[in-house]
Amino acid sequence: MLIGSGCALYPLGWDSEEVRQTCSNSSDQFDLGSCEIGWAYYCTGAGAVLAMLLCTWMACFAGKKQKHYPY
């Protein structure tokens, strides 16, 4: 959840002075101007979503009783 919230809050910093100098003065929150987002940002977001789904799925089966086979 922390990685997902970090990816969601990351664009809020695009209105800083450093980003405006690098990506033109037209950059603002959620508008990057002339710069582009790299593939690592998308992979991080997808990984966070997959981790949440996998952990939720595993938690659903964690409390189920297992069958006891007589040997």
PDB file with one MODEL, atoms N, CA, C and O in Angstrom:
MODEL        1
ATOM      1  N   MET A   1       0.827  -1.195   0.000  1.00  0.00           N
ATOM      2  CA  MET A   1       0.000   0.000   0.000  1.00  0.00           C
ATOM      3  C   MET A   1       0.869   1.257   0.000  1.00  0.00           C
ATOM      4  O   MET A   1       0.505   2.278  -0.584  1.00  0.00           O
ATOM      5  N   LEU A   2       2.029   1.167   0.667  1.00  0.00           N
ATOM      6  CA  LEU A   2       2.906   2.339   0.701  1.00  0.00           C
ATOM      7  C   LEU A   2       3.504   2.641  -0.666  1.00  0.00           C
ATOM      8  O   LEU A   2       3.636   3.807  -1.041  1.00  0.00           O
ATOM      9  N   ILE A   3       3.864   1.614  -1.406  1.00  0.00           N
ATOM     10  CA  ILE A   3       4.423   1.840  -2.747  1.00  0.00           C
ATOM     11  C   ILE A   3       3.353   2.421  -3.667  1.00  0.00           C
ATOM     12  O   ILE A   3       3.628   3.335  -4.445  1.00  0.00           O
ATOM     13  N   GLY A   4       2.144   1.894  -3.578  1.00  0.00           N
ATOM     14  CA  GLY A   4       1.046   2.419  -4.396  1.00  0.00           C
ATOM     15  C   GLY A   4       0.715   3.862  -4.079  1.00  0.00           C
ATOM     16  O   GLY A   4       0.468   4.662  -4.981  1.00  0.00           O
ATOM     17  N   SER A   5       0.711   4.197  -2.791  1.00  0.00           N
ATOM     18  CA  SER A   5       0.436   5.592  -2.431  1.00  0.00           C
ATOM     19  C   SER A   5       1.595   6.505  -2.840  1.00  0.00           C
ATOM     20  O   SER A   5       1.382   7.668  -3.181  1.00  0.00           O
ATOM     21  N   GLY A   6       2.810   5.980  -2.806  1.00  0.00           N
ATOM     22  CA  GLY A   6       3.954   6.776  -3.281  1.00  0.00           C
ATOM     23  C   GLY A   6       3.862   7.065  -4.770  1.00  0.00           C
ATOM     24  O   GLY A   6       4.180   8.167  -5.215  1.00  0.00           O
ATOM     25  N   CYS A   7       3.424   6.070  -5.543  1.00  0.00           N
ATOM     26  CA  CYS A   7       3.228   6.292  -6.984  1.00  0.00           C
ATOM     27  C   CYS A   7       2.096   7.270  -7.252  1.00  0.00           C
ATOM     28  O   CYS A   7       2.153   8.047  -8.205  1.00  0.00           O
ATOM     29  N   ALA A   8       1.069   7.232  -6.414  1.00  0.00           N
ATOM     30  CA  ALA A   8      -0.049   8.154  -6.610  1.00  0.00           C
ATOM     31  C   ALA A   8       0.326   9.584  -6.229  1.00  0.00           C
ATOM     32  O   ALA A   8      -0.163  10.533  -6.842  1.00  0.00           O
ATOM     33  N   LEU A   9       1.183   9.748  -5.231  1.00  0.00           N
ATOM     34  CA  LEU A   9       1.567  11.088  -4.774  1.00  0.00           C
ATOM     35  C   LEU A   9       2.773  11.667  -5.515  1.00  0.00           C
ATOM     36  O   LEU A   9       3.054  12.859  -5.396  1.00  0.00           O
ATOM     37  N   TYR A  10       3.474  10.856  -6.262  1.00  0.00           N
ATOM     38  CA  TYR A  10       4.671  11.299  -6.983  1.00  0.00           C
ATOM     39  C   TYR A  10       4.419  12.506  -7.895  1.00  0.00           C
ATOM     40  O   TYR A  10       5.241  13.423  -7.900  1.00  0.00           O
ATOM     41  N   PRO A  11       3.327  12.552  -8.663  1.00  0.00           N
ATOM     42  CA  PRO A  11       3.107  13.709  -9.540  1.00  0.00           C
ATOM     43  C   PRO A  11       2.862  15.020  -8.813  1.00  0.00           C
ATOM     44  O   PRO A  11       2.910  16.076  -9.444  1.00  0.00           O
ATOM     45  N   LEU A  12       2.604  14.997  -7.528  1.00  0.00           N
ATOM     46  CA  LEU A  12       2.388  16.256  -6.805  1.00  0.00           C
ATOM     47  C   LEU A  12       3.659  17.104  -6.746  1.00  0.00           C
ATOM     48  O   LEU A  12       3.578  18.314  -6.539  1.00  0.00           O
ATOM     49  N   GLY A  13       4.811  16.500  -6.922  1.00  0.00           N
ATOM     50  CA  GLY A  13       6.065  17.236  -6.876  1.00  0.00           C
ATOM     51  C   GLY A  13       6.500  17.827  -8.197  1.00  0.00           C
ATOM     52  O   GLY A  13       7.567  18.436  -8.277  1.00  0.00           O
ATOM     53  N   TRP A  14       5.700  17.661  -9.234  1.00  0.00           N
ATOM     54  CA  TRP A  14       6.102  18.159 -10.546  1.00  0.00           C
ATOM     55  C   TRP A  14       6.009  19.668 -10.680  1.00  0.00           C
ATOM     56  O   TRP A  14       6.443  20.207 -11.698  1.00  0.00           O
ATOM     57  N   ASP A  15       5.464  20.374  -9.701  1.00  0.00           N
ATOM     58  CA  ASP A  15       5.416  21.831  -9.793  1.00  0.00           C
ATOM     59  C   ASP A  15       6.591  22.478  -9.059  1.00  0.00           C
ATOM     60  O   ASP A  15       6.587  23.688  -8.833  1.00  0.00           O
ATOM     61  N   SER A  16       7.598  21.679  -8.684  1.00  0.00           N
ATOM     62  CA  SER A  16       8.765  22.241  -7.999  1.00  0.00           C
ATOM     63  C   SER A  16       9.640  23.005  -8.990  1.00  0.00           C
ATOM     64  O   SER A  16       9.510  22.858 -10.206  1.00  0.00           O
ATOM     65  N   GLU A  17      10.517  23.811  -8.447  1.00  0.00           N
ATOM     66  CA  GLU A  17      11.377  24.674  -9.284  1.00  0.00           C
ATOM     67  C   GLU A  17      12.333  23.845 -10.146  1.00  0.00           C
ATOM     68  O   GLU A  17      12.587  24.198 -11.297  1.00  0.00           O
ATOM     69  N   GLU A  18      12.863  22.748  -9.600  1.00  0.00           N
ATOM     70  CA  GLU A  18      13.804  21.916 -10.355  1.00  0.00           C
ATOM     71  C   GLU A  18      13.144  21.269 -11.570  1.00  0.00           C
ATOM     72  O   GLU A  18      13.739  21.194 -12.645  1.00  0.00           O
ATOM     73  N   VAL A  19      11.922  20.808 -11.390  1.00  0.00           N
ATOM     74  CA  VAL A  19      11.202  20.181 -12.506  1.00  0.00           C
ATOM     75  C   VAL A  19      10.829  21.230 -13.537  1.00  0.00           C
ATOM     76  O   VAL A  19      10.892  20.963 -14.737  1.00  0.00           O
ATOM     77  N   ARG A  20      10.445  22.408 -13.097  1.00  0.00           N
ATOM     78  CA  ARG A  20      10.115  23.481 -14.056  1.00  0.00           C
ATOM     79  C   ARG A  20      11.334  23.895 -14.875  1.00  0.00           C
ATOM     80  O   ARG A  20      11.198  24.208 -16.058  1.00  0.00           O
ATOM     81  N   GLN A  21      12.509  23.901 -14.278  1.00  0.00           N
ATOM     82  CA  GLN A  21      13.716  24.253 -15.020  1.00  0.00           C
ATOM     83  C   GLN A  21      14.070  23.173 -16.033  1.00  0.00           C
ATOM     84  O   GLN A  21      14.556  23.475 -17.123  1.00  0.00           O
ATOM     85  N   THR A  22      13.830  21.922 -15.679  1.00  0.00           N
ATOM     86  CA  THR A  22      14.216  20.819 -16.555  1.00  0.00           C
ATOM     87  C   THR A  22      13.182  20.561 -17.639  1.00  0.00           C
ATOM     88  O   THR A  22      13.550  20.317 -18.788  1.00  0.00           O
ATOM     89  N   CYS A  23      11.903  20.609 -17.305  1.00  0.00           N
ATOM     90  CA  CYS A  23      10.836  20.188 -18.222  1.00  0.00           C
ATOM     91  C   CYS A  23      10.044  21.352 -18.792  1.00  0.00           C
ATOM     92  O   CYS A  23       8.924  21.137 -19.255  1.00  0.00           O
ATOM     93  N   SER A  24      10.539  22.518 -18.785  1.00  0.00           N
ATOM     94  CA  SER A  24       9.909  23.757 -19.266  1.00  0.00           C
ATOM     95  C   SER A  24       9.041  24.353 -18.173  1.00  0.00           C
ATOM     96  O   SER A  24       8.667  23.673 -17.217  1.00  0.00           O
ATOM     97  N   ASN A  25       8.736  25.596 -18.322  1.00  0.00           N
ATOM     98  CA  ASN A  25       7.951  26.299 -17.304  1.00  0.00           C
ATOM     99  C   ASN A  25       6.473  25.931 -17.333  1.00  0.00           C
ATOM    100  O   ASN A  25       5.702  26.419 -16.507  1.00  0.00           O
ATOM    101  N   SER A  26       6.072  25.094 -18.255  1.00  0.00           N
ATOM    102  CA  SER A  26       4.655  24.729 -18.335  1.00  0.00           C
ATOM    103  C   SER A  26       4.299  23.539 -17.442  1.00  0.00           C
ATOM    104  O   SER A  26       3.138  23.134 -17.398  1.00  0.00           O
ATOM    105  N   SER A  27       5.274  22.975 -16.734  1.00  0.00           N
ATOM    106  CA  SER A  27       4.963  21.827 -15.873  1.00  0.00           C
ATOM    107  C   SER A  27       4.216  22.286 -14.626  1.00  0.00           C
ATOM    108  O   SER A  27       4.465  23.363 -14.085  1.00  0.00           O
ATOM    109  N   ASP A  28       3.300  21.440 -14.193  1.00  0.00           N
ATOM    110  CA  ASP A  28       2.469  21.720 -13.028  1.00  0.00           C
ATOM    111  C   ASP A  28       2.119  20.381 -12.399  1.00  0.00           C
ATOM    112  O   ASP A  28       2.538  19.337 -12.901  1.00  0.00           O
ATOM    113  N   GLN A  29       1.365  20.391 -11.317  1.00  0.00           N
ATOM    114  CA  GLN A  29       0.955  19.136 -10.709  1.00  0.00           C
ATOM    115  C   GLN A  29       0.168  18.316 -11.721  1.00  0.00           C
ATOM    116  O   GLN A  29      -0.755  18.822 -12.360  1.00  0.00           O
ATOM    117  N   PHE A  30       0.539  17.038 -11.864  1.00  0.00           N
ATOM    118  CA  PHE A  30      -0.071  16.090 -12.792  1.00  0.00           C
ATOM    119  C   PHE A  30       0.057  16.515 -14.249  1.00  0.00           C
ATOM    120  O   PHE A  30      -0.631  15.951 -15.099  1.00  0.00           O
ATOM    121  N   ASP A  31       0.904  17.478 -14.572  1.00  0.00           N
ATOM    122  CA  ASP A  31       1.204  17.876 -15.952  1.00  0.00           C
ATOM    123  C   ASP A  31       2.707  18.071 -16.038  1.00  0.00           C
ATOM    124  O   ASP A  31       3.239  19.046 -15.506  1.00  0.00           O
ATOM    125  N   LEU A  32       3.398  17.150 -16.704  1.00  0.00           N
ATOM    126  CA  LEU A  32       4.855  17.137 -16.689  1.00  0.00           C
ATOM    127  C   LEU A  32       5.475  18.071 -17.713  1.00  0.00           C
ATOM    128  O   LEU A  32       6.697  18.216 -17.729  1.00  0.00           O
ATOM    129  N   GLY A  33       4.712  18.691 -18.543  1.00  0.00           N
ATOM    130  CA  GLY A  33       5.260  19.607 -19.533  1.00  0.00           C
ATOM    131  C   GLY A  33       5.892  18.849 -20.683  1.00  0.00           C
ATOM    132  O   GLY A  33       5.245  17.993 -21.288  1.00  0.00           O
ATOM    133  N   SER A  34       7.153  19.148 -20.999  1.00  0.00           N
ATOM    134  CA  SER A  34       7.803  18.516 -22.140  1.00  0.00           C
ATOM    135  C   SER A  34       8.534  17.227 -21.773  1.00  0.00           C
ATOM    136  O   SER A  34       9.088  16.579 -22.661  1.00  0.00           O
ATOM    137  N   CYS A  35       8.558  16.834 -20.521  1.00  0.00           N
ATOM    138  CA  CYS A  35       9.225  15.593 -20.098  1.00  0.00           C
ATOM    139  C   CYS A  35       8.269  14.407 -20.205  1.00  0.00           C
ATOM    140  O   CYS A  35       7.061  14.578 -20.371  1.00  0.00           O
ATOM    141  N   GLU A  36       8.829  13.207 -20.107  1.00  0.00           N
ATOM    142  CA  GLU A  36       8.034  11.984 -20.166  1.00  0.00           C
ATOM    143  C   GLU A  36       8.321  11.128 -18.939  1.00  0.00           C
ATOM    144  O   GLU A  36       9.382  11.235 -18.325  1.00  0.00           O
ATOM    145  N   ILE A  37       7.360  10.280 -18.593  1.00  0.00           N
ATOM    146  CA  ILE A  37       7.537   9.337 -17.490  1.00  0.00           C
ATOM    147  C   ILE A  37       8.197   8.084 -18.042  1.00  0.00           C
ATOM    148  O   ILE A  37       7.818   7.601 -19.109  1.00  0.00           O
ATOM    149  N   GLY A  38       9.168   7.560 -17.334  1.00  0.00           N
ATOM    150  CA  GLY A  38       9.865   6.362 -17.779  1.00  0.00           C
ATOM    151  C   GLY A  38       9.106   5.092 -17.458  1.00  0.00           C
ATOM    152  O   GLY A  38       8.087   5.119 -16.767  1.00  0.00           O
ATOM    153  N   TRP A  39       9.612   3.980 -17.967  1.00  0.00           N
ATOM    154  CA  TRP A  39       8.942   2.697 -17.786  1.00  0.00           C
ATOM    155  C   TRP A  39       9.022   2.205 -16.347  1.00  0.00           C
ATOM    156  O   TRP A  39       8.191   1.394 -15.936  1.00  0.00           O
ATOM    157  N   ALA A  40       9.987   2.666 -15.576  1.00  0.00           N
ATOM    158  CA  ALA A  40      10.133   2.209 -14.195  1.00  0.00           C
ATOM    159  C   ALA A  40       8.950   2.652 -13.328  1.00  0.00           C
ATOM    160  O   ALA A  40       8.542   1.925 -12.423  1.00  0.00           O
ATOM    161  N   TYR A  41       8.410   3.813 -13.593  1.00  0.00           N
ATOM    162  CA  TYR A  41       7.243   4.293 -12.845  1.00  0.00           C
ATOM    163  C   TYR A  41       6.047   3.381 -13.075  1.00  0.00           C
ATOM    164  O   TYR A  41       5.345   3.023 -12.129  1.00  0.00           O
ATOM    165  N   TYR A  42       5.815   3.006 -14.319  1.00  0.00           N
ATOM    166  CA  TYR A  42       4.693   2.128 -14.635  1.00  0.00           C
ATOM    167  C   TYR A  42       4.910   0.728 -14.072  1.00  0.00           C
ATOM    168  O   TYR A  42       3.965   0.104 -13.588  1.00  0.00           O
ATOM    169  N   CYS A  43       6.141   0.227 -14.128  1.00  0.00           N
ATOM    170  CA  CYS A  43       6.437  -1.094 -13.564  1.00  0.00           C
ATOM    171  C   CYS A  43       6.254  -1.095 -12.052  1.00  0.00           C
ATOM    172  O   CYS A  43       5.774  -2.079 -11.489  1.00  0.00           O
ATOM    173  N   THR A  44       6.626  -0.019 -11.396  1.00  0.00           N
ATOM    174  CA  THR A  44       6.443   0.070  -9.954  1.00  0.00           C
ATOM    175  C   THR A  44       4.960   0.072  -9.593  1.00  0.00           C
ATOM    176  O   THR A  44       4.550  -0.612  -8.656  1.00  0.00           O
ATOM    177  N   GLY A  45       4.167   0.825 -10.320  1.00  0.00           N
ATOM    178  CA  GLY A  45       2.728   0.846 -10.065  1.00  0.00           C
ATOM    179  C   GLY A  45       2.081  -0.506 -10.324  1.00  0.00           C
ATOM    180  O   GLY A  45       1.234  -0.950  -9.549  1.00  0.00           O
ATOM    181  N   ALA A  46       2.478  -1.164 -11.416  1.00  0.00           N
ATOM    182  CA  ALA A  46       1.922  -2.485 -11.721  1.00  0.00           C
ATOM    183  C   ALA A  46       2.357  -3.506 -10.675  1.00  0.00           C
ATOM    184  O   ALA A  46       1.571  -4.370 -10.287  1.00  0.00           O
ATOM    185  N   GLY A  47       3.586  -3.413 -10.225  1.00  0.00           N
ATOM    186  CA  GLY A  47       4.063  -4.325  -9.190  1.00  0.00           C
ATOM    187  C   GLY A  47       3.326  -4.130  -7.879  1.00  0.00           C
ATOM    188  O   GLY A  47       3.045  -5.102  -7.177  1.00  0.00           O
ATOM    189  N   ALA A  48       3.011  -2.903  -7.542  1.00  0.00           N
ATOM    190  CA  ALA A  48       2.256  -2.635  -6.312  1.00  0.00           C
ATOM    191  C   ALA A  48       0.847  -3.208  -6.403  1.00  0.00           C
ATOM    192  O   ALA A  48       0.337  -3.765  -5.431  1.00  0.00           O
ATOM    193  N   VAL A  49       0.224  -3.072  -7.560  1.00  0.00           N
ATOM    194  CA  VAL A  49      -1.122  -3.619  -7.744  1.00  0.00           C
ATOM    195  C   VAL A  49      -1.086  -5.141  -7.689  1.00  0.00           C
ATOM    196  O   VAL A  49      -1.934  -5.758  -7.044  1.00  0.00           O
ATOM    197  N   LEU A  50      -0.109  -5.755  -8.363  1.00  0.00           N
ATOM    198  CA  LEU A  50       0.002  -7.209  -8.344  1.00  0.00           C
ATOM    199  C   LEU A  50       0.298  -7.737  -6.947  1.00  0.00           C
ATOM    200  O   LEU A  50      -0.229  -8.778  -6.556  1.00  0.00           O
ATOM    201  N   ALA A  51       1.127  -7.039  -6.197  1.00  0.00           N
ATOM    202  CA  ALA A  51       1.433  -7.467  -4.833  1.00  0.00           C
ATOM    203  C   ALA A  51       0.194  -7.399  -3.950  1.00  0.00           C
ATOM    204  O   ALA A  51      -0.036  -8.295  -3.138  1.00  0.00           O
ATOM    205  N   MET A  52      -0.599  -6.356  -4.099  1.00  0.00           N
ATOM    206  CA  MET A  52      -1.828  -6.253  -3.316  1.00  0.00           C
ATOM    207  C   MET A  52      -2.809  -7.372  -3.664  1.00  0.00           C
ATOM    208  O   MET A  52      -3.429  -7.956  -2.775  1.00  0.00           O
ATOM    209  N   LEU A  53      -2.948  -7.670  -4.958  1.00  0.00           N
ATOM    210  CA  LEU A  53      -3.851  -8.736  -5.362  1.00  0.00           C
ATOM    211  C   LEU A  53      -3.370 -10.095  -4.878  1.00  0.00           C
ATOM    212  O   LEU A  53      -4.166 -10.904  -4.402  1.00  0.00           O
ATOM    213  N   LEU A  54      -2.070 -10.350  -4.996  1.00  0.00           N
ATOM    214  CA  LEU A  54      -1.510 -11.622  -4.565  1.00  0.00           C
ATOM    215  C   LEU A  54      -1.630 -11.808  -3.058  1.00  0.00           C
ATOM    216  O   LEU A  54      -1.989 -12.890  -2.593  1.00  0.00           O
ATOM    217  N   CYS A  55      -1.335 -10.772  -2.299  1.00  0.00           N
ATOM    218  CA  CYS A  55      -1.438 -10.862  -0.841  1.00  0.00           C
ATOM    219  C   CYS A  55      -2.886 -11.050  -0.401  1.00  0.00           C
ATOM    220  O   CYS A  55      -3.154 -11.791   0.544  1.00  0.00           O
ATOM    221  N   THR A  56      -3.810 -10.391  -1.070  1.00  0.00           N
ATOM    222  CA  THR A  56      -5.224 -10.564  -0.740  1.00  0.00           C
ATOM    223  C   THR A  56      -5.678 -11.979  -1.065  1.00  0.00           C
ATOM    224  O   THR A  56      -6.398 -12.592  -0.277  1.00  0.00           O
ATOM    225  N   TRP A  57      -5.273 -12.500  -2.201  1.00  0.00           N
ATOM    226  CA  TRP A  57      -5.638 -13.850  -2.606  1.00  0.00           C
ATOM    227  C   TRP A  57      -5.063 -14.885  -1.644  1.00  0.00           C
ATOM    228  O   TRP A  57      -5.754 -15.835  -1.276  1.00  0.00           O
ATOM    229  N   MET A  58      -3.818 -14.716  -1.236  1.00  0.00           N
ATOM    230  CA  MET A  58      -3.201 -15.658  -0.304  1.00  0.00           C
ATOM    231  C   MET A  58      -3.839 -15.567   1.073  1.00  0.00           C
ATOM    232  O   MET A  58      -3.953 -16.584   1.757  1.00  0.00           O
ATOM    233  N   ALA A  59      -4.254 -14.394   1.495  1.00  0.00           N
ATOM    234  CA  ALA A  59      -4.896 -14.241   2.792  1.00  0.00           C
ATOM    235  C   ALA A  59      -6.271 -14.906   2.814  1.00  0.00           C
ATOM    236  O   ALA A  59      -6.722 -15.364   3.864  1.00  0.00           O
ATOM    237  N   CYS A  60      -6.934 -14.961   1.669  1.00  0.00           N
ATOM    238  CA  CYS A  60      -8.241 -15.625   1.609  1.00  0.00           C
ATOM    239  C   CYS A  60      -8.119 -17.118   1.863  1.00  0.00           C
ATOM    240  O   CYS A  60      -9.017 -17.716   2.456  1.00  0.00           O
ATOM    241  N   PHE A  61      -7.035 -17.727   1.431  1.00  0.00           N
ATOM    242  CA  PHE A  61      -6.849 -19.164   1.591  1.00  0.00           C
ATOM    243  C   PHE A  61      -6.068 -19.533   2.847  1.00  0.00           C
ATOM    244  O   PHE A  61      -5.913 -20.720   3.136  1.00  0.00           O
ATOM    245  N   ALA A  62      -5.582 -18.575   3.586  1.00  0.00           N
ATOM    246  CA  ALA A  62      -4.744 -18.871   4.751  1.00  0.00           C
ATOM    247  C   ALA A  62      -5.546 -19.503   5.882  1.00  0.00           C
ATOM    248  O   ALA A  62      -4.999 -20.318   6.624  1.00  0.00           O
ATOM    249  N   GLY A  63      -6.800 -19.164   6.040  1.00  0.00           N
ATOM    250  CA  GLY A  63      -7.583 -19.666   7.151  1.00  0.00           C
ATOM    251  C   GLY A  63      -8.365 -20.929   6.851  1.00  0.00           C
ATOM    252  O   GLY A  63      -9.025 -21.459   7.745  1.00  0.00           O
ATOM    253  N   LYS A  64      -8.315 -21.433   5.622  1.00  0.00           N
ATOM    254  CA  LYS A  64      -9.084 -22.616   5.269  1.00  0.00           C
ATOM    255  C   LYS A  64      -8.430 -23.863   5.838  1.00  0.00           C
ATOM    256  O   LYS A  64      -7.206 -23.966   5.914  1.00  0.00           O
ATOM    257  N   LYS A  65      -9.272 -24.806   6.236  1.00  0.00           N
ATOM    258  CA  LYS A  65      -8.760 -26.072   6.745  1.00  0.00           C
ATOM    259  C   LYS A  65      -8.238 -26.917   5.601  1.00  0.00           C
ATOM    260  O   LYS A  65      -8.815 -26.952   4.514  1.00  0.00           O
ATOM    261  N   GLN A  66      -7.160 -27.581   5.862  1.00  0.00           N
ATOM    262  CA  GLN A  66      -6.614 -28.488   4.873  1.00  0.00           C
ATOM    263  C   GLN A  66      -7.160 -29.885   5.125  1.00  0.00           C
ATOM    264  O   GLN A  66      -7.466 -30.250   6.261  1.00  0.00           O
ATOM    265  N   LYS A  67      -7.275 -30.647   4.076  1.00  0.00           N
ATOM    266  CA  LYS A  67      -7.749 -32.018   4.222  1.00  0.00           C
ATOM    267  C   LYS A  67      -6.652 -32.866   4.841  1.00  0.00           C
ATOM    268  O   LYS A  67      -5.480 -32.749   4.482  1.00  0.00           O
ATOM    269  N   HIS A  68      -7.046 -33.720   5.774  1.00  0.00           N
ATOM    270  CA  HIS A  68      -6.092 -34.615   6.399  1.00  0.00           C
ATOM    271  C   HIS A  68      -6.221 -35.990   5.748  1.00  0.00           C
ATOM    272  O   HIS A  68      -7.271 -36.628   5.813  1.00  0.00           O
ATOM    273  N   TYR A  69      -5.169 -36.418   5.141  1.00  0.00           N
ATOM    274  CA  TYR A  69      -5.163 -37.725   4.470  1.00  0.00           C
ATOM    275  C   TYR A  69      -4.576 -38.768   5.418  1.00  0.00           C
ATOM    276  O   TYR A  69      -3.487 -38.569   5.955  1.00  0.00           O
ATOM    277  N   PRO A  70      -5.275 -39.861   5.626  1.00  0.00           N
ATOM    278  CA  PRO A  70      -4.706 -40.925   6.465  1.00  0.00           C
ATOM    279  C   PRO A  70      -3.636 -41.670   5.679  1.00  0.00           C
ATOM    280  O   PRO A  70      -3.856 -42.035   4.524  1.00  0.00           O
ATOM    281  N   TYR A  71      -2.529 -41.888   6.268  1.00  0.00           N
ATOM    282  CA  TYR A  71      -1.417 -42.570   5.612  1.00  0.00           C
ATOM    283  C   TYR A  71      -1.224 -43.923   6.176  1.00  0.00           C
ATOM    284  O   TYR A  71      -0.328 -44.649   5.745  1.00  0.00           O
TER     285      TYR A  71
ENDMDL
END
